Amino acid sequence: MALFSDHLPRFSWRPFLDRLSLACVEAVLSEAVMARRYGPQGRECRATPELIAWVETAYEPVALPLHPTWYQPTGAPVRWFSAPGRLLCLEPAGTGQNLVVVGREKADLLEVVRTVPGDWPAANPAQPDRTTDECDMVLPF
């Protein structure tokens, strides 16, 4: 499989994942993160080398090969980690990386924010504080 992006020189193609099934898994994970990253079940922070090392030891890597993002295809590859009720994504951001975390429930997210040593911004007060019962999306983790 290949990735086409207007963020590549001359609107070119770049290898993405070698199997359709892997691309489908990546799409589901990405959509789960996008659906919750700015709500009460999601947060993100700048990923320092220390934070990345901590995540690598504390969380299980998701068995996906390293792959680029469509919005920064020449940046650092995307890496996924998980634990029951939690999904973590290391993704390129500008000149570094961000760690994006979503939880099945708000308590799952707060546990990550409490234990992962990052510079976590406050929750977005503009988002309604919903419980998972009001959400019709079932996360794959």
N, C-alpha and C positions, 0 to 999 in steps of 0.2 A: 504494500500500500504506500501511497505517496501523499504528501501534504502540499497543497497549492496555497500560496499566500501572497497577498499584495505587499507583505512586509519583507519579501525576498527581493534581491536585485532582479530587475527585468521580469517581474511576475513569473517566477520559475517554480519548479517542483523540487521537493526534497523528500528523501525517504522518511516514512512515518513509522508504521508498525508492519511487520511482515505477514500478519494474518488478519483477516476480516474480523474474526472472533475477538482478537485482542483490541482492535479498534472499537468494537461495540462495547466491550467492558470499559475502555477508557472513556467513551462517550457517556455511559451511565454514571461513572464516578464524577466526571466533570459536571454533568448536569445536577447531580446531587449536591455538589459543592456550590455551584452557581445559585441554586434555588434557596440556599440557606446562609450563604456567607455574610450577608448584610443584615440578617434578622437576628432574633434573640438566640438562635441555635448556632450562630457562626461568628467567628472573629478572625483577624489576620494580624500578623506582626512581621517586622523585618527579621529575616533569618540570618543571624550571626553564625560564624563557624562553631562557636560553643553551643548554640541552640541546635544546630544541625547535628552535631555529635551526640547531644543529649537525646534527640528524637531517634536517631539511629540505634541507640542502645535501649531505649524505653518502649519503642513501638515496633510492631511487626511490619516489615516491608510487604507491600502488595506485590504479587508476582507478575509484574508488568515490566517489559524491557524499558530502558530509558528511551524517551522520545521527546521531540520538540513540541512547542506550543504553536498554534497558528498565529498568535499575535507577536511572538518574539522567537521565530523559528531558528535563529542563530544564537540564541541565548542558552542558558543552562537548561539541561533536560528536566522534564517533569519527573518527580518521584512521589510515590504514594505510600502511606503508612496507615495502619489501622489497629484498633483494639475494639472490644465489644462496645457498641454504641458511639464510636468515635471514628472519624475519617480525617486524615491529615494529608495535605498536599504541599510539597515544596515546589514552587513555581518561579520562573524568572520574573524579575520586576526591575526595570531600569538597568542599573549596573550591578545589581545583586539578586537576591532571592527573597521571596516572602513565604511564610508558613501560613497556610490557610487551614483552619480547623472548623469542622462542623460536628455537632452532636445529634444523636437521635432525640435526646431531650435536653432541655436547658441545663440540667444537672451534669450531664455528660460533658458539655462544653465547659462549664465552670470548673470541673475537675481538671481538664487540660490546662485552662488558664491558670489555675492555682499551682499546678505542678511543673509545667514546662517553663523554664527560665527565660522568658521573653519580655519585651517591652510592649505589653498588651494595651491597646487603647481601650477606653471605656466603651461600654455597649452603646450602640447607636440609639439614642432616645427617640428618634423619629419613627422607629419601627414599633409596631404594636407588640406587646408582650403576650404572645399566644402560647397555649399549651400544644403539645403534639396531637392531642385529640382533635383540635380544630384544623389540622393539616391533613390534606388528602394524599400526600406523597409518602410512600414507604421507602425508606433508605435501604440500600443494599449492604449495610454493614451492621 
